[in-house]
């Protein structure tokens, strides 16, 4: 009787549900429904005339950016963090790259060239992606597929600040003449067959600081000139072993840079070396696939000769391993996986423990409830010192025909202090570098896990391939955060800034935001895009709300791309960014007699790029004009003022020549 009752009440409805799903199911690409992402293609990169790897951030609509030197950019995505925490994940071709040094991600040091990029994925909401939980966002660079036989390519670009006063001589925008910004060059060769390929690339970059205030800060520590160097190279070997895709990636970069260390309030000459070796691949067996990822990354931050002999003496080694199985059914997709990150630090400072182990396990289940409703359940856990932090998200994708879709994402994540793996974590282990540079501090020794809850809504209306409307909104609540706070004082002798630093634990707050995007193709040759975003802190303590206001509230852009034929194009974008307020610099305006300000004024920037192919599409040329209206373009209270400037770029391709 009991068994009969169970069959009628529970088993029969369940089997009916399964049969209904199978009856109308078909193989689907679930990522098309669940990944809340922006994809920037190589065509868009060329249209915009981008020169540096970090420039791709300028095309990421849902990311806030900031820069001090105009070369390296800080970035945060979709209200998930502030500039204090650069915790987004970076990947190249499925391999995780540890490009972070003390909460600063430097994309330019990645050992790939701008010409290698096929497309870039910007993941903007919390979810499981490539074995990572993206509670702070993720950027994934996909490089070009190697052509069969022998191919070679090269790139050269140079930039210049047009500071000759010209038509601006008698206006408030008149600027002195400044020498070239720098030049980039790269070259590579590859050989491909049906079963695999081998590819090598090298790039070099020389970059000049053209800002007088930054140069004065540099001169206080550095004996020579204001030039920075970056050299990088990589080797890729891919094969189609067992009908799968397998990749070996070896990369190295060396960067002599003026690294802005925020606790110190100024740039420090450093030599940074990044070494990466990785192996990843997929082995398919019918409806099951086994994926593996192994990589070893070494981050070294050492002394570049300076007057005070400041030396970070820092080497962080990261071993990353991940394995997962994917089972694809007629109405579902299941991922089960796990991995580990092992961080090991070598330094002259005596550490209580030089190792940080972060094992993880996860489960992702995508399934189709009906012809119009798809759902995804993501569960992720990280073990830290016998304690577990849980993360998860639940997604609904409603597809109403070919024109309407609605995606909702609900997520909750916990984050242990050890997972940040930043300067303050290693400071508690004994890395007392700030003592040597005489920075006063007040640090809470016990920092517990933080919590984050987020809600995302995204509606897309697509009439046809020529018109697409997107409306999105989000809400985030953060609890038990730790935040840094400084109140800098201006030193006029060397244009530097100094302040004690205090870590405030147990901070909380809520933020909300929304976006509207319209893509419209008036004619086949003319593509237009309008984008508007708004974000606002709505609850929280004073420290939380002050720091969150460093993100601009409003962002509007209008982009057009005119391609009258396949070999010629014109691209233009006008972008308006609202003001922002950086409370750490609240007193510098009066101290510097108005030279610096905590409030960054609104700015409207016009960029124009012209591209042309020559010689049967073997030679591509571009000229990019940035800040054509010569507006006051500043992205940090003590950052460079970026004037009207231009870049000339030439790329040469010889594909399948042998």
C-alpha positions, 0 to 999 in steps of 0.5 A: 500500500505504501509503495503504491502510494509512493508511485502515484504521488511521487514517482508517476509525476516525476516520470511524466515530467522526464518524458515530457522533457525528452519528448520536445527536447533537442541538443542545445548550447546552454551557454547561449541561454545562461552566460551573461556576457559581452563578447568583443571580437577581433573585428571590433578591436580592429575597428576601434584601433586598439593598441594595448591588451588592456585597451579592450577594457575600453570596449567593455560596456559593463566595466568601470575603468580607471588609470593613473598613467594612461597605459595600465587600467584598473577595472571592476564589473557590474557593481560587483566590487570597487577599485580596491579589489581587482579580484576578477579572473583572467584566462587565455584559451581556457588557462587561468593566468595569475596576473595580479600583484597586490590587488592590481591586475595588469593585462598588458603583461599577458604574453599575447599580442593584440593581433592574436586576439580572436575574441574576448569574453567579459563575464559580468555575473556570478556563475560557474565558468571554466571551473571558476566561480565568477563572483567578481567577474572574469575576462577570457582572451581567445586567440586566433585559430592557426591556419594550415601550413606556414604563416607569419605576421607582424605589427607596429604602432606608435602614438603621439600627444598632439600637444602643439597648441594649434587651434586650442592656443587661445582656449582653456584647452591649450597644452604644451608639446609633448613627445611620443607616447611610445611604440609597440611591435610584435611578430609571430610565426605558426605552422598548422596541420590537420592534427595540430599546430605550433605557434610562437609570438613576441612583443615589445613595448616602450611607453613614456610617461608624459604627465609632468606631475607623474614625472616629478614623482618618479624623479624623486625615486628614479635616477634616469628617465621616464621610459618604461619597457615591456617584453613578452613572448609565448609558444603554443602547441595544440593537438587533436589527440583522441578527437579532443582539443589539447593545448600547451601554452608557455609564456614569459613577460618582463616589465620595467614599470613605475608601479603605483603602490596605493599605501605609499601614495606614489609610483615605485620603480619595479621590474616585474617578471611573469612566467607561465606554463600550462596544459589544458584540453578536452577528451570527448567520449560520446555524450561525456567529456573530460576536461583538465586544466593544469598551469604554473604561474610565477609572479616576481616583483623585484627592484628596479634601481631607485634612489631609496633602494626600495625593493618589494622582494616578492615572488608568488608562485601559483599552481592551479589544477582543475578537472571536470566531467561534462555529461550532455543529455537530451534535456540537460547538461551536467558538470561535476568538477574540482581543483586546487590553487596552491600559492607559495611566496618567497621573500626576504621577510620572515613569514609565519606560513608561506603557503596558501592552499585553496581546494574547491569542488563544484556542481552545475546542472543546466536543464530544459523544463519546456520549450521556452524555459531553461534553468541552471543551478550552480553550487561551488565551495572552497575549503580554507583552513578546515572551513568551507565558503559556499557560493552558488547561483540559480538562473532562469532563461525564458525564451518567448519565440525568436524575439523576446528573452528574459534572463534572471540570476540569483546568487549568494557567495561567501569569501574568506580573507585567504581567497583574496590572496592580496597584500593584506593577507600576506601582511598578516603572515609577516610580509611587512614591506610597508614598515620599510617604506614607513607607512603607518597603519592600523590593521584588524588582525581578525578578518572573517568571511564576507558575504555577497548577494546579487540579483540580475535581470536582463531582457532582450528584444530582437526584431531581426539581425538589424535591431536588438534592444537590451534592458538590464537591472541589478542589485547587490548587497555586501556584508562583513567587508573589510575596506581600506581608508586613507586621507592623503596629504599633498607634498608639493616638493615632489608632487607625492602623497602620503597618509596612514592607512586603516583597515575597517572590518565589518563594513556593509552596504547595498548598490543597484544599477541598470543598463540599456543598450540598442544595436541598430543597423540602418543600412548594411554598411552602417552599424550603430550602438547606444549604451547607457548605464546607471549605478548608485549606492543606496544603503551602507555605512559611511566608509562603504558609501564613500569608497563606492562613490569612486565609481561613476554613476552614469555612463553613456556612449554612442558608437557607429561603424561604417564599412562601405566595403570589406577593405575600408572602414570608419569607427567613431564613439562619443562617450560621456562619463559622469563625475566621481568622488574619491574620498581618500583625496578629500583634502588635496584640493586645498593643499595643492591650490586646486591642482588636484581634486577628489572629485573627477569632473564629468567628461565627454570623449570623442574617439575616431578610427580609420582602417584600410586593408591593402595588398589583397588583405595582407596589410592592415593599417589604422589611425586612431584619434583619441579625445578629438575634442581635447577635453580634460580626460582624467580617470584618477585624482592624481592621474595623468591628464590625457590630451588629444592624441593619435596612434598609427598602426600597421599589421602584416599577415602572410597566411599559409604561404608554404 
